[in-house]
Amino acid sequence: MTPEEIRRARAKAHRPRARDFAVSHGIPEAALLAAHVGPLITRIDAAPDRLMPLVAALGQALALTRNESCVQERTGQYPDCRIGQDAGTVTGAEVSLRLFPAHWRHGFAVVEPNARGTKRSLQVFDAAGEAVHKVHLTPESDVAAFDALVAALRLPDQGDGFSAEASVAVMPGAAPDAARMLRDGWKDATAQDFDSLLAGLGLTRPAAYRLAGPGLARPLDPAAVTQVLSAVAADGITVQIASGNAGCLQIFEGRVANIVPTGPWINVLDPLFNLHLRTDHLAGVWLVDRPDRNGPSPAIEGFDAAGAAVVRISAAGPEWQALAGALPGLA
């Protein structure tokens, strides 16, 4: 669709959310925003080393990161960040992110007037036009800081076109004798080393867990994710929930309380934290004894049918270990 065709179609169907509209019309979400660049939508520099320090000046905001099957939203303060060439961190008590700058390709500042006021957001997309991370202002956010950010990061090119590029990561075939090398390296690997170990062996996480065997990774019934969220809410266990995409991993740490199933979705609907998870997309769920210097650290990891990570839930302490160990295995 050309930008003009997108604008005409959107004018006829303005109620659907931007992502839903884009999917129904077979276009990237970023193309929808690009088609409306003008007084209310501005192209901005998406480089996180420039963007994130200015986001911290907004005060309270809502951080949103999603993949096809899981949406995580956290309201709070963006702390100072550390951004390197290959990776970065935003580590705070409220908003915590792991950033991978190569995927932060297209940025937009969006102003949306409506009957209840004006919504403002910053939205970042990858080369294919898929959302990487979004920052939504709240009533407590500093609007002047938002305006200053847009002025500082506004790009010279404010064209309305969008050309999507492929963003497909190719994993090489597994190394010979990968199973033995995996088990040998597993126990001594830190969380960061573990990713490097798998990459060196040419293994995705689901493939590695199948090779590792039941002493290190055990397949679970997909219903275990709903079960564990309900259990940690009932028992008041502090958990870590990580979800995201190739460009951004968002991490919540704390207690959850209000667990609400809605059709295929399981939702956490707490005042400052929301999670929306499509349980019918969970093609593989594993209980994994993740490498940790501090001892056993079981985590529940869910993957979709393509083997892409959907969500990871973990915690510490004997109560969590007992809960995780009692989860139902795959029949």
PAPANU-325797 format. One record per residue (C-alpha): residue number from 1; x, y, z. Coordinates in Angstrom, 1 decimal. Layout:
N
TIKE resi   east  north     up
TIKE  NUM      X      Y      Z
...
END
This chain:
331
TIKE resi   east  north     up
TIKE    1    0.0    0.0    0.0
TIKE    2    1.2    3.5   -0.7
TIKE    3    1.1    6.1    2.0
TIKE    4   -1.9    7.7    0.4
TIKE    5   -3.7    4.4    0.3
TIKE    6   -2.8    3.8    4.0
TIKE    7   -4.2    7.2    5.0
TIKE    8   -7.5    6.6    3.1
TIKE    9   -7.9    3.1    4.6
TIKE   10   -7.2    4.4    8.1
TIKE   11   -9.7    7.3    7.7
TIKE   12  -12.4    4.6    7.0
TIKE   13  -11.3    2.4    9.9
TIKE   14  -10.0    4.7   12.6
TIKE   15  -11.3    2.6   15.6
TIKE   16   -9.0   -0.4   15.5
TIKE   17   -5.7   -0.2   17.4
TIKE   18   -2.7    0.7   15.2
TIKE   19   -1.2   -2.8   15.4
TIKE   20   -4.6   -4.5   14.7
TIKE   21   -5.1   -2.2   11.7
TIKE   22   -1.6   -2.9   10.3
TIKE   23   -2.1   -6.7   10.6
TIKE   24   -5.5   -6.6    9.0
TIKE   25   -4.1   -4.6    6.0
TIKE   26   -0.9   -6.6    5.7
TIKE   27    1.5   -3.7    6.4
TIKE   28    4.1   -3.1    9.1
TIKE   29    2.9   -1.0   12.0
TIKE   30    5.8    1.4   11.3
TIKE   31    4.4    2.0    7.8
TIKE   32    1.1    3.2    9.3
TIKE   33    2.9    5.8   11.5
TIKE   34    5.2    6.8    8.6
TIKE   35    2.1    7.5    6.4
TIKE   36    0.8   10.0    8.9
TIKE   37    4.1   11.9    9.5
TIKE   38    3.2   15.6    9.9
TIKE   39    2.1   17.9   12.7
TIKE   40    1.2   15.1   15.1
TIKE   41    3.7   12.4   14.2
TIKE   42    7.4   13.1   13.9
TIKE   43   10.3   10.9   12.8
TIKE   44   13.0   10.8   15.5
TIKE   45   16.4    9.3   15.9
TIKE   46   15.8    5.8   17.3
TIKE   47   19.4    5.2   18.5
TIKE   48   19.0    4.2   22.2
TIKE   49   22.2    6.0   23.3
TIKE   50   20.5    9.2   22.2
TIKE   51   16.9    8.4   23.0
TIKE   52   17.0    6.7   26.4
TIKE   53   18.8    9.5   28.4
TIKE   54   16.1   11.9   27.2
TIKE   55   13.3    9.4   28.1
TIKE   56   14.6    9.4   31.7
TIKE   57   13.7   13.2   31.9
TIKE   58   10.0   12.4   31.3
TIKE   59    9.4   11.3   34.8
TIKE   60    6.8    8.7   35.3
TIKE   61    5.9    6.9   32.0
TIKE   62    4.5    3.5   30.8
TIKE   63    7.1    1.2   29.3
TIKE   64    5.7   -1.3   26.8
TIKE   65    7.5   -4.2   25.1
TIKE   66    5.8   -7.0   23.2
TIKE   67    6.2  -10.0   20.9
TIKE   68    3.5  -11.8   19.0
TIKE   69    2.3  -13.6   22.1
TIKE   70    3.1  -11.5   25.1
TIKE   71    2.7   -7.8   26.0
TIKE   72    4.3   -6.4   29.2
TIKE   73    3.5   -2.9   30.5
TIKE   74    5.2   -1.2   33.5
TIKE   75    4.4    2.2   34.8
TIKE   76    7.3    4.0   36.6
TIKE   77   10.4    6.0   36.3
TIKE   78   13.0    5.3   33.6
TIKE   79   16.4    5.4   35.4
TIKE   80   19.7    6.4   33.8
TIKE   81   20.9    3.9   31.2
TIKE   82   24.2    2.3   30.0
TIKE   83   24.3    1.8   26.2
TIKE   84   27.1    0.1   24.4
TIKE   85   27.5   -0.7   20.7
TIKE   86   26.0   -4.2   21.0
TIKE   87   23.9   -4.0   24.1
TIKE   88   22.6   -1.7   26.8
TIKE   89   20.7   -1.7   30.1
TIKE   90   18.1    0.3   31.8
TIKE   91   18.1   -0.9   35.3
TIKE   92   15.8    0.5   37.8
TIKE   93   13.4   -0.5   40.6
TIKE   94   10.5    0.1   38.3
TIKE   95   11.5    0.0   34.6
TIKE   96   14.2   -2.6   33.7
TIKE   97   15.2   -3.3   30.1
TIKE   98   17.9   -5.0   28.1
TIKE   99   18.5   -3.3   24.8
TIKE  100   20.1   -4.5   21.6
TIKE  101   20.7   -1.3   19.5
TIKE  102   21.1   -3.0   16.1
TIKE  103   17.3   -3.5   16.1
TIKE  104   16.4    0.1   17.0
TIKE  105   16.0    1.4   13.5
TIKE  106   12.9    3.6   13.2
TIKE  107   11.6    6.1   15.8
TIKE  108    8.4    8.1   16.0
TIKE  109    7.1   10.7   18.4
TIKE  110    3.3   10.4   18.4
TIKE  111    0.7   12.9   19.6
TIKE  112   -2.9   11.7   19.5
TIKE  113   -5.7   14.1   20.5
TIKE  114   -8.9   12.4   21.6
TIKE  115  -12.1   13.2   23.5
TIKE  116  -10.3   12.6   26.9
TIKE  117   -7.3   14.7   26.2
TIKE  118   -4.0   14.1   24.4
TIKE  119   -2.0   10.9   24.3
TIKE  120    1.7   11.1   23.7
TIKE  121    4.1    8.3   23.0
TIKE  122    7.6    7.4   21.7
TIKE  123    7.6    4.3   19.5
TIKE  124   10.6    2.4   18.2
TIKE  125   10.6   -0.3   15.4
TIKE  126   13.0   -2.7   13.8
TIKE  127   14.1   -2.9   10.2
TIKE  128   11.0   -4.9    9.3
TIKE  129    8.7   -2.3   11.0
TIKE  130    7.8   -4.5   14.0
TIKE  131    7.6   -2.7   17.4
TIKE  132   10.7   -3.0   19.6
TIKE  133    9.7   -0.7   22.5
TIKE  134    7.1    2.0   23.3
TIKE  135    7.0    4.7   25.9
TIKE  136    3.6    6.1   26.7
TIKE  137    3.3    9.3   28.7
TIKE  138    1.0    9.3   31.7
TIKE  139   -0.8   12.3   33.3
TIKE  140    2.3   12.6   35.6
TIKE  141    4.8   12.8   32.8
TIKE  142    6.7   16.0   31.9
TIKE  143    5.2   17.2   28.6
TIKE  144    7.9   19.9   28.3
TIKE  145   10.5   17.2   28.4
TIKE  146    8.7   15.3   25.7
TIKE  147    8.6   18.4   23.5
TIKE  148   12.4   19.0   24.1
TIKE  149   13.1   15.3   23.2
TIKE  150   11.2   15.6   19.9
TIKE  151   13.1   18.9   19.1
TIKE  152   16.5   17.3   19.9
TIKE  153   15.9   14.0   18.0
TIKE  154   13.8   15.2   15.0
TIKE  155   15.3   13.8   11.8
TIKE  156   15.8   15.9    8.7
TIKE  157   13.9   13.4    6.6
TIKE  158   10.2   13.6    7.5
TIKE  159    9.0   11.6    4.5
TIKE  160    5.8    9.5    4.7
TIKE  161    7.2    6.3    3.0
TIKE  162    8.4    3.2    4.7
TIKE  163   10.5    0.4    3.2
TIKE  164   10.6   -2.7    5.3
TIKE  165   13.7   -4.8    5.4
TIKE  166   14.0   -8.5    6.4
TIKE  167   15.1   -9.1   10.0
TIKE  168   15.6  -12.8   10.1
TIKE  169   18.3  -14.4   12.4
TIKE  170   19.7  -17.6   11.0
TIKE  171   21.0  -20.2   13.4
TIKE  172   23.6  -22.5   12.0
TIKE  173   23.3  -26.3   12.4
TIKE  174   24.2  -27.9   15.7
TIKE  175   27.8  -28.6   16.3
TIKE  176   29.0  -32.3   16.3
TIKE  177   28.7  -33.8   19.8
TIKE  178   26.7  -30.7   20.8
TIKE  179   24.8  -32.6   23.6
TIKE  180   28.0  -33.5   25.5
TIKE  181   29.5  -30.1   25.1
TIKE  182   26.2  -28.5   26.2
TIKE  183   26.0  -30.6   29.4
TIKE  184   29.7  -30.0   30.1
TIKE  185   29.4  -26.2   29.8
TIKE  186   26.0  -25.8   31.4
TIKE  187   27.0  -26.0   35.1
TIKE  188   29.8  -23.5   34.8
TIKE  189   28.0  -20.9   32.7
TIKE  190   26.7  -17.6   34.0
TIKE  191   23.5  -16.4   32.4
TIKE  192   25.5  -14.3   29.9
TIKE  193   27.9  -17.1   29.2
TIKE  194   24.9  -19.4   28.6
TIKE  195   23.7  -17.5   25.5
TIKE  196   27.3  -17.6   24.1
TIKE  197   27.5  -21.3   24.8
TIKE  198   24.3  -22.0   22.8
TIKE  199   25.4  -19.7   19.9
TIKE  200   28.7  -21.5   19.8
TIKE  201   27.0  -24.8   19.6
TIKE  202   24.5  -23.7   17.0
TIKE  203   21.5  -24.4   19.3
TIKE  204   18.3  -22.5   19.9
TIKE  205   17.1  -22.7   23.5
TIKE  206   14.3  -25.3   22.8
TIKE  207   16.8  -27.5   20.9
TIKE  208   19.3  -27.1   23.8
TIKE  209   16.7  -28.0   26.4
TIKE  210   15.7  -31.1   24.4
TIKE  211   19.4  -32.2   24.3
TIKE  212   20.2  -31.4   27.9
TIKE  213   17.9  -34.0   29.4
TIKE  214   15.6  -34.1   32.4
TIKE  215   18.3  -33.3   35.0
TIKE  216   18.7  -29.8   33.5
TIKE  217   15.5  -29.1   31.5
TIKE  218   12.0  -30.7   31.9
TIKE  219    9.1  -30.2   29.4
TIKE  220    6.0  -28.9   31.1
TIKE  221    2.3  -28.9   30.2
TIKE  222    1.7  -25.4   28.7
TIKE  223   -1.0  -24.9   31.4
TIKE  224    1.8  -24.7   33.9
TIKE  225    2.4  -21.0   33.0
TIKE  226   -1.2  -20.1   34.1
TIKE  227   -0.8  -22.3   37.1
TIKE  228    2.4  -20.7   38.3
TIKE  229    1.1  -17.2   37.9
TIKE  230   -1.9  -18.0   40.0
TIKE  231    0.2  -19.7   42.6
TIKE  232    2.8  -16.9   43.0
TIKE  233   -0.1  -14.4   43.3
TIKE  234   -1.8  -16.5   46.0
TIKE  235    1.4  -17.1   47.9
TIKE  236    2.9  -13.6   47.6
TIKE  237    6.1  -14.8   46.0
TIKE  238    8.3  -12.2   44.5
TIKE  239    9.0  -13.2   40.8
TIKE  240   10.9  -12.0   37.8
TIKE  241    9.0  -12.0   34.5
TIKE  242   10.9  -11.3   31.4
TIKE  243    9.5  -10.9   27.9
TIKE  244   10.2   -9.0   24.7
TIKE  245   11.7   -9.3   21.3
TIKE  246   15.1   -9.3   19.5
TIKE  247   15.6   -5.6   20.2
TIKE  248   14.3   -5.3   23.8
TIKE  249   13.8   -7.5   26.8
TIKE  250   11.6   -6.0   29.5
TIKE  251   11.9   -7.4   33.0
TIKE  252    9.5   -7.0   35.9
TIKE  253   10.5   -8.0   39.4
TIKE  254    8.0   -7.9   42.3
TIKE  255    4.7   -9.5   43.4
TIKE  256    1.6  -10.0   41.2
TIKE  257   -1.9  -10.0   42.5
TIKE  258   -4.8   -9.8   40.0
TIKE  259   -4.7  -12.8   37.6
TIKE  260   -7.5  -12.6   35.1
TIKE  261   -8.1  -15.3   32.3
TIKE  262   -9.9  -14.0   29.2
TIKE  263  -10.4  -16.6   26.5
TIKE  264   -6.9  -17.7   25.4
TIKE  265   -5.2  -14.8   27.3
TIKE  266   -4.0  -14.9   30.9
TIKE  267   -3.6  -11.4   32.2
TIKE  268   -1.9   -9.8   35.2
TIKE  269   -3.9   -6.6   35.8
TIKE  270   -2.2   -4.8   38.7
TIKE  271   -2.2   -1.0   39.2
TIKE  272    1.4   -0.4   37.9
TIKE  273    2.1   -3.7   36.0
TIKE  274    0.1   -5.5   33.3
TIKE  275    1.0   -8.7   31.4
TIKE  276   -1.1  -10.1   28.6
TIKE  277   -0.1  -13.6   27.5
TIKE  278   -1.6  -15.8   24.7
TIKE  279   -1.5  -19.2   26.3
TIKE  280   -2.6  -20.9   23.0
TIKE  281    0.6  -19.7   21.4
TIKE  282    2.8  -21.6   23.9
TIKE  283    4.0  -24.6   21.8
TIKE  284    6.8  -25.5   24.3
TIKE  285    7.2  -24.8   28.0
TIKE  286   10.2  -25.9   30.0
TIKE  287   11.3  -26.0   33.6
TIKE  288   15.0  -25.1   33.3
TIKE  289   17.7  -25.3   35.9
TIKE  290   19.3  -22.0   34.8
TIKE  291   23.0  -21.5   35.5
TIKE  292   23.5  -19.3   38.6
TIKE  293   26.4  -18.7   40.9
TIKE  294   24.1  -18.6   43.9
TIKE  295   22.8  -22.2   43.5
TIKE  296   19.7  -23.7   41.9
TIKE  297   17.6  -21.2   40.0
TIKE  298   14.7  -22.9   38.2
TIKE  299   12.9  -20.9   35.6
TIKE  300    9.8  -21.5   33.5
TIKE  301   10.4  -20.6   29.8
TIKE  302    7.7  -20.6   27.1
TIKE  303    8.3  -20.6   23.4
TIKE  304    6.0  -20.4   20.3
TIKE  305    5.7  -22.8   17.5
TIKE  306    8.7  -21.3   15.7
TIKE  307   10.9  -21.7   18.8
TIKE  308   10.9  -17.9   19.6
TIKE  309   11.0  -17.0   23.3
TIKE  310    7.6  -15.7   24.6
TIKE  311    8.1  -15.4   28.4
TIKE  312   10.3  -16.4   31.2
TIKE  313    9.2  -16.6   34.9
TIKE  314   11.7  -17.1   37.7
TIKE  315   12.2  -16.5   41.4
TIKE  316   14.4  -17.5   44.3
TIKE  317   14.1  -19.4   47.6
TIKE  318   12.8  -22.8   48.7
TIKE  319    9.1  -21.9   48.3
TIKE  320    9.7  -21.1   44.6
TIKE  321   11.8  -24.3   44.1
TIKE  322    9.0  -26.4   45.6
TIKE  323    6.4  -24.7   43.5
TIKE  324    8.4  -25.1   40.3
TIKE  325    9.3  -28.7   41.0
TIKE  326    5.7  -29.7   41.4
TIKE  327    4.5  -28.3   38.1
TIKE  328    2.8  -30.8   35.8
TIKE  329    5.1  -32.4   33.2
TIKE  330    4.2  -32.9   29.6
TIKE  331    2.1  -36.0   29.1
END
